[in-house]
Amino acid sequence: NTSSDVCIVGAGIAGLTTGYLLAKEGKAVVIVDAWGLAAGETGRTTAHLTAVLDDRFYNLESLFGKDGAKLAAESHISAINRIENIVKEERISCDFERVDGYLVALNANQKEEFDKEIEPIKEAGFADREILSEVPISGIKINQPTMRIPEQATFHITKYMSGLAAAFQKLGGRIYTRSHVSEVVGGDAAYIKTDDGFKVNAKHIVVATNTPINDWVKMHTKQAAYRTYVIGYQIPKDTYPGFLLWDMEEPYHYVRIVRGNTYDTLIVGGEDHKTGQAHDMEARYRNLDAWAQQYFTTLGPIKYRWSGQVLEPVDCLAFIGHNPMDKDNVYIATGDSGNGMTHGTIAGMLITDLIQGRDNPWQEIYEP
């Protein structure tokens, strides 16, 4: 039993970033997690740090207007910059690397969508995007329309989370793992209660559990869970430079490099489906392998494979802010739409502003 200014449920990137930023501003913060640090989707991510949203900016323009699309791009760019600043300030060794991102169209249908995106992505804030006839990286066999978007990034998520947790605790923050929360109560006497009956009283509560555990209806009707699959190939060191790559298939595929001490790993993900609506998991891994073999010349053995679960919101952007089913001092972060690294960081920045009573330009587009 304890108390704090803020109690955060969930020790993934959204919860820990929120806790760290609030602790930096002098708040007493307790983070509680059912399992452990980055034990959920954060630990299963492929950790693309990108502002190139897979829901496409021409679509975001139709939903939120040009100004809203710009705000979405700005928020993700700001999240990447914030992560980079935290890495430098806290001296976190997590392989952070600025890289180019490549959006590719592999057939006529993808080319049609590609062409629709050329101007909206520029207007959203990517004036330096470049249209190419192929991916300009040796060993990648994609001689199709390509959009190069500079200043994206990659990092090693669990190394980052470990360093961020250490920085948070150095600021006085407390993390309790293996503490499953069974009750969240907002209002003047707000608290959370664990299965073991322990209570944390707090002035503010943040639920950052991928999908909210404190609401069984309202938020769950505005988003759907999707399963996504990943394989990792062992490849010789420095076969490829750092990069991010996405095609425009439905569902799309995504690729990055992870640096290792003796070899690198080429990570290929995709083959998403609605959770519970497919039973061909082995075929999903085979499809990823077939796709990668078609476009990459240097692939060693498959050393890793896993799956994760992402939440797709109905309006393409995450839900970050006051929980609509609760008091004003309960906040949620959910609906990451496959961009959890940046959405989780945006959540930390936005919720910190809300708790501190500051205006935030992104508040409206993420309003739950």
C-alpha positions in Angstrom: 0.0 0.0 0.0 1.4 3.4 -1.1 0.5 6.7 -2.6 1.9 9.0 -5.3 1.0 12.0 -7.5 0.6 9.7 -10.5 0.0 5.9 -10.7 0.7 4.4 -14.1 -0.6 0.9 -15.0 1.6 -0.7 -17.6 5.4 -0.7 -17.9 5.7 -0.5 -21.7 7.0 2.4 -23.7 3.8 4.5 -23.1 3.7 4.0 -19.4 7.5 4.3 -18.8 7.8 7.4 -21.0 4.9 9.1 -19.2 6.4 8.2 -15.9 9.9 9.4 -16.8 8.7 12.8 -18.2 6.5 13.4 -15.2 9.3 12.5 -12.8 11.5 14.9 -14.6 9.0 17.6 -13.7 9.0 16.7 -10.0 6.0 14.4 -9.8 6.1 11.3 -7.5 5.2 8.4 -9.9 4.5 4.7 -9.3 4.4 2.3 -12.2 2.7 -1.1 -11.8 2.8 -3.9 -14.3 1.2 -7.4 -14.3 4.4 -9.0 -15.7 7.5 -6.9 -16.1 9.3 -4.2 -17.9 8.4 -4.2 -21.6 6.8 -7.6 -21.1 3.9 -7.0 -23.5 3.8 -5.6 -27.0 6.7 -3.2 -26.4 9.0 -6.2 -26.0 7.7 -7.7 -29.3 7.9 -4.7 -31.5 10.1 -4.4 -34.6 10.8 -0.9 -33.3 10.5 1.2 -36.4 10.8 4.8 -35.4 8.9 6.5 -38.2 6.5 9.3 -38.9 5.5 7.6 -42.2 2.2 6.3 -41.1 0.8 3.3 -42.8 -2.7 4.7 -42.9 -1.4 7.2 -45.4 -1.6 11.0 -45.3 -4.1 11.3 -48.1 -6.5 9.3 -45.9 -5.6 11.3 -42.8 -6.4 14.5 -44.8 -9.9 13.2 -45.5 -10.5 12.4 -41.8 -8.8 15.3 -40.1 -8.2 17.9 -42.8 -4.8 19.1 -44.0 -4.0 20.7 -40.6 -4.9 17.5 -38.8 -2.6 15.4 -41.1 0.2 17.9 -40.4 -0.3 17.6 -36.7 -0.2 13.8 -36.9 3.1 14.0 -38.8 4.5 16.6 -36.4 3.6 14.5 -33.4 5.5 11.5 -34.7 8.5 13.5 -35.8 8.6 15.1 -32.4 8.4 11.7 -30.7 11.5 10.4 -32.7 13.3 13.6 -31.7 12.3 13.2 -28.1 13.6 9.6 -28.0 16.9 10.8 -29.6 17.2 13.5 -26.9 16.5 11.1 -24.1 19.1 8.7 -25.4 21.7 11.4 -25.5 20.7 13.0 -22.2 20.5 9.8 -20.2 23.4 8.2 -22.2 21.4 5.1 -23.0 23.3 2.6 -25.2 20.5 1.3 -27.4 21.8 1.4 -31.0 19.8 4.5 -31.9 20.5 5.3 -35.5 19.0 7.8 -38.0 18.2 6.0 -41.2 16.3 6.6 -44.5 12.9 5.1 -44.9 11.7 3.6 -48.2 8.1 3.3 -49.2 7.8 1.1 -52.2 5.0 0.2 -54.7 5.4 -3.4 -55.9 2.5 -3.7 -58.4 -0.1 -1.6 -60.2 -2.5 -1.4 -57.3 0.2 -0.3 -55.0 1.4 2.2 -57.6 -2.0 3.8 -57.6 -1.9 4.3 -53.9 1.7 5.4 -54.0 0.8 8.2 -56.5 -2.1 9.4 -54.3 0.4 9.8 -51.4 3.1 11.8 -53.2 1.6 15.3 -52.5 -0.2 14.7 -49.2 2.9 13.3 -47.5 4.9 16.4 -48.8 2.2 18.8 -47.4 2.1 16.9 -44.1 5.7 17.9 -43.4 8.0 15.7 -45.6 9.1 18.3 -48.1 12.4 16.5 -48.4 10.9 13.2 -49.6 12.4 12.0 -52.9 10.8 9.9 -55.6 13.1 7.2 -57.0 12.8 4.5 -59.6 14.2 1.8 -57.3 15.5 1.2 -53.8 19.2 2.4 -54.0 20.6 -0.2 -51.7 22.8 -3.0 -53.0 21.3 -6.4 -52.4 17.7 -5.2 -52.4 15.9 -6.3 -55.7 13.2 -3.7 -55.8 13.2 -1.9 -59.2 9.8 -0.3 -58.6 8.6 3.2 -57.6 10.2 4.2 -54.3 9.8 7.1 -52.0 12.8 7.9 -49.9 12.0 9.7 -46.6 15.1 10.8 -44.6 15.5 11.2 -40.9 13.6 8.1 -39.7 15.3 6.0 -37.1 15.8 2.6 -35.5 16.8 1.5 -32.0 17.0 -1.6 -29.7 13.8 -1.3 -27.7 14.6 -3.4 -24.7 18.0 -1.7 -24.3 16.2 1.6 -24.5 13.6 0.5 -21.9 16.2 -0.7 -19.5 18.1 2.6 -19.7 14.8 4.6 -19.4 13.8 2.6 -16.4 17.1 3.3 -14.7 16.8 7.0 -15.4 13.2 7.0 -14.1 14.2 5.3 -10.9 17.2 7.7 -10.5 14.6 10.5 -10.5 12.7 8.8 -7.6 10.2 6.8 -9.7 9.1 3.4 -8.4 8.3 0.3 -10.6 6.4 -2.7 -9.2 6.3 -5.7 -11.5 4.3 -9.0 -11.2 1.5 -6.8 -9.7 -1.7 -7.4 -11.6 -4.2 -4.5 -11.4 -7.8 -5.6 -10.9 -9.5 -2.3 -10.2 -9.0 1.3 -11.3 -11.0 4.0 -9.6 -10.9 7.7 -10.5 -12.2 10.8 -8.8 -11.2 12.7 -5.6 -10.1 9.5 -3.9 -8.5 7.8 -6.9 -6.7 4.5 -6.5 -5.7 1.3 -8.2 -6.0 -2.1 -6.5 -4.0 -5.3 -7.3 -5.1 -8.9 -7.2 -3.3 -9.2 -3.8 -5.4 -6.4 -2.4 -2.7 -3.7 -2.3 -3.8 -0.1 -3.1 -1.9 2.8 -4.7 -3.7 6.1 -4.0 -2.9 8.8 -6.6 -4.1 12.2 -7.8 -3.9 10.9 -11.4 -4.1 7.5 -12.9 -2.7 6.5 -16.4 -3.8 3.2 -18.0 -1.1 2.3 -20.6 -1.8 -1.4 -21.1 -2.0 -1.6 -25.0 -5.8 -2.1 -24.7 -7.4 -0.4 -21.7 -8.2 -2.7 -18.7 -10.5 -0.1 -17.1 -13.1 0.0 -19.9 -14.9 -3.0 -21.2 -17.1 -1.4 -23.8 -16.5 2.1 -25.1 -12.9 2.0 -26.3 -13.1 -1.6 -27.4 -15.9 -0.8 -29.9 -13.6 1.8 -31.5 -10.6 -0.4 -32.3 -9.8 -3.9 -33.4 -7.0 -6.2 -32.4 -4.7 -7.6 -35.2 -2.1 -10.3 -35.0 1.2 -9.4 -36.8 4.1 -11.8 -37.6 7.9 -11.4 -37.7 10.9 -13.4 -38.8 14.6 -12.6 -38.4 17.3 -13.7 -40.7 20.9 -14.0 -39.7 23.0 -12.1 -42.2 26.8 -11.2 -42.3 27.7 -8.0 -40.5 27.3 -4.8 -42.5 25.6 -6.5 -45.5 23.1 -3.7 -45.6 23.2 -0.1 -44.2 20.6 0.9 -41.7 17.2 1.4 -43.3 13.5 1.1 -42.9 11.3 -0.3 -45.8 7.6 -0.7 -46.2 5.5 -1.9 -49.2 1.9 -0.9 -49.8 0.4 -4.3 -49.9 -2.7 -5.1 -47.8 -1.5 -6.2 -45.2 1.8 -4.5 -45.8 5.3 -5.8 -45.1 8.1 -4.0 -43.2 11.8 -4.5 -42.9 14.7 -3.2 -40.8 18.3 -4.2 -39.8 19.4 -5.0 -36.2 23.1 -4.7 -35.5 24.8 -7.5 -33.7 28.3 -8.2 -32.4 29.1 -11.1 -34.8 26.2 -10.9 -37.3 23.3 -8.7 -38.2 19.7 -9.6 -38.3 17.3 -8.7 -41.1 13.8 -8.4 -39.6 10.8 -8.9 -41.8 7.2 -8.4 -40.5 3.7 -8.3 -41.7 1.0 -10.8 -42.8 -1.4 -9.2 -40.2 -5.0 -10.5 -39.6 -7.7 -9.7 -37.2 -7.1 -11.6 -34.0 -9.1 -14.8 -33.8 -10.0 -14.7 -37.5 -7.3 -16.9 -38.9 -5.7 -20.3 -38.0 -2.9 -20.5 -40.6 0.0 -19.1 -38.5 2.6 -21.4 -40.1 1.5 -20.2 -43.5 2.0 -16.6 -42.3 5.6 -17.3 -41.5 6.1 -19.1 -44.9 4.6 -16.1 -46.7 7.0 -13.7 -45.0 9.9 -15.9 -46.0 8.7 -16.1 -49.6 8.3 -12.3 -49.8 11.8 -11.7 -48.3 13.4 -14.3 -50.6 11.9 -12.5 -53.6 13.5 -9.1 -52.8 16.6 -9.6 -50.8 19.8 -11.3 -52.2 21.6 -12.0 -48.9 19.6 -14.0 -46.5 21.0 -16.6 -44.0 19.0 -18.9 -41.8 15.9 -17.8 -40.0 17.0 -17.4 -36.4 13.9 -15.8 -34.9 10.2 -15.7 -35.3 7.4 -14.4 -33.2 4.1 -12.6 -33.3 2.6 -9.5 -31.6 -0.8 -7.9 -31.2 -1.5 -4.4 -32.3 -4.7 -2.3 -32.0 -6.2 -0.6 -35.1 -8.4 2.4 -34.2 -11.3 3.3 -36.5 -9.9 6.7 -37.3 -6.3 5.6 -37.9 -4.8 7.6 -35.0 -4.2 6.5 -31.4 -6.5 7.4 -28.5 -4.5 9.3 -25.9 -6.0 11.5 -23.2 -8.8 11.5 -20.7 -10.7 8.2 -20.4 -14.2 9.0 -21.7 -15.8 6.5 -19.2 -14.2 7.9 -16.1 -13.3 11.0 -14.1 -11.0 13.7 -15.4 -8.0 12.3 -13.5 -7.9 9.0 -15.4 -6.0 8.9 -18.7 -5.6 6.2 -21.4 -3.2 5.5 -24.2 -4.3 2.9 -26.8 -4.9 2.2 -30.5 -1.3 2.4 -31.6 -2.0 1.2 -35.2 1.4 -0.5 -35.5 3.3 2.7 -34.6 3.6 2.0 -30.9 7.1 3.4 -30.4 6.2 6.8 -31.5 2.6 6.7 -30.3 3.8 5.6 -26.9 6.3 8.5 -26.8 3.6 10.9 -27.9 1.4 9.6 -25.1 4.1 10.4 -22.6 4.4 14.0 -23.9 0.7 14.6 -24.3 -0.4 13.1 -21.0 2.3 14.9 -19.1 1.0 18.2 -20.5 -2.6 17.3 -19.6 -1.6 16.4 -16.0 0.5 19.6 -15.7 -2.4 21.7 -17.1 -0.7 22.7 -20.3 -2.2 23.1 -23.7 -0.9 20.6 -26.3 -1.5 21.1 -30.0 -2.0 17.3 -30.6 -4.7 16.9 -27.9 -7.7 17.1 -30.2 -6.6 14.6 -32.9 -5.8 12.0 -30.2 -8.8 12.7 -27.9 -10.3 9.4 -26.9 
